Amino acid sequence: MAAISFARGAPAPECLDQALIADCARAALERDGTTILSYGTGGGYEPLREVLAEQHGVAANRVFVTTGGLQGFVFYAAVQLALRPGRVLVEGPTYDRPLKILARDGVEVVPIAMDDEGLDLDALEAELERGGDISFLYTIPTFQNPSGRTLGTERRRRLVEMAAQYDLPILEDDPYGRVRYDGDPVPSLHELEGGQRVTFTSSFSKTVAPGLRIGYFVVPDGLVAAYDDRAVSTYISPSLLPQATVFELIDREAFVPNLDRVRGLLKARKDAMLVALAAEMPAGTSWSSPEGGYFLWLDFADDVDAAALLTRATDAGVTFVRGSDFFPNASAGRSSARLAFSYETPERITEGVALLASLL
Ligand SMILES: Cc1ncc(COP(=O)(O)O)c(C=O)c1O
């Protein structure tokens, strides 16, 4: 029996509608095959760029559809660091892959504290006041990876004001915002700010299928030429067939019904995990209670070493990701874990949480 994975930040196999995606791919090829099967522009499949541009209220040349959101992050970091060399501010904790990319490139990364309502803006202000060159702030304000936390609307407004006051470029990474189970939507930083300091990115990995590898970036006017240059010199154009497939999904109005189905499947998993944690975890353990997304953050009692626990848990048949993986140089998170509820069935989630609790 495969281990119960609370490590995989991927949608459950049931979320992937193979028949629908196959049908959309066929329709896209029949409709626009010669374009799709040729080289395109660096920015991606034009009809998809146009739809996304309309959703975000910008011109289509500001939308870059990339081979997954992470590829676009590589572009953004390269372009922004060349334009404005300096340290990169991130949430502590934050998505581990950008940390690895920035570490590989020798960039100084400074984690800013968070609380239950997301980024601590007083801590951010103190860092901005410290002086020295800052390249950009990377933030995942909605259903954050790894914590599941969401930045409140008031804080969003203040953050946008601070960006203007300190001339701070922001990369707003939002692959989970549409995967909401409870509560009301919050405005994006991008819409609050107007999109000249804030670059917005999202992805179809969490709403349709990660294997399609479609992310997109809405960049300020000033970054358009540099982004285009990165894209063209990296892959000439990204793979157009998956992009045209997603365009077809949106165009035939199947995106939202598919998203509703995915949300239903994942909400049941989130609820199963919260119920199991409340029933099983010993006193001294606490966790976040996200209204959407794929993850929650678990703080064990201070004397628990999450790395040692992970070794024992893996032997017992349940996995998670250590909290320290989400901080630069593993500088914090020693007694914490990220649990993904997105991948396993509710039954296996209940079983996995009980197994994990039995090891504490
Ligand atoms: C916060 C965040 N950003 C970006 C991505 C990248 O997704 P993809 O490269 O699949 O589009 C992920 C995937 O886990 C993520 O959690």
The ligand as an SDF file (V2000), in Angstrom:
LIG
                    3D

 16 16  0  0  0  0  0  0  0  0999 V2000
    2.3780   29.3110   -4.5420 C   0  0  0  0  0  0  0  0  0  0  0  0
    2.6210   28.5860   -5.8090 C   0  0  0  0  0  0  0  0  0  0  0  0
    3.0130   29.2660   -6.8700 N   0  0  0  0  0  0  0  0  0  0  0  0
    3.2280   28.6770   -8.0440 C   0  0  0  0  0  0  0  0  0  0  0  0
    3.0650   27.3190   -8.1870 C   0  0  0  0  0  0  0  0  0  0  0  0
    3.4300   26.7650   -9.5270 C   0  0  0  0  0  0  0  0  0  0  0  0
    2.5200   26.0360  -10.1440 O   0  0  0  0  0  0  0  0  0  0  0  0
    2.7390   25.5730  -11.6290 P   0  0  0  0  0  0  0  0  0  0  0  0
    4.2160   25.6980  -11.9800 O   0  0  0  0  0  0  0  0  0  0  0  0
    2.2820   24.1580  -11.6230 O   0  0  0  0  0  0  0  0  0  0  0  0
    1.9010   26.4710  -12.4660 O   0  0  0  0  0  0  0  0  0  0  0  0
    2.6690   26.5400   -7.1050 C   0  0  0  0  0  0  0  0  0  0  0  0
    2.5400   25.0740   -7.2120 C   0  0  0  0  0  0  0  0  0  0  0  0
    2.5410   24.3450   -6.2730 O   0  0  0  0  0  0  0  0  0  0  0  0
    2.4420   27.1950   -5.8850 C   0  0  0  0  0  0  0  0  0  0  0  0
    2.0780   26.5330   -4.7760 O   0  0  0  0  0  0  0  0  0  0  0  0
  1  2  1  0
  2  3  1  0
  2 15  2  0
  3  4  2  0
  4  5  1  0
  5  6  1  0
  5 12  2  0
  6  7  1  0
  7  8  1  0
  8  9  2  0
  8 10  1  0
  8 11  1  0
 12 13  1  0
 12 15  1  0
 13 14  2  0
 15 16  1  0
M  END
$$$$
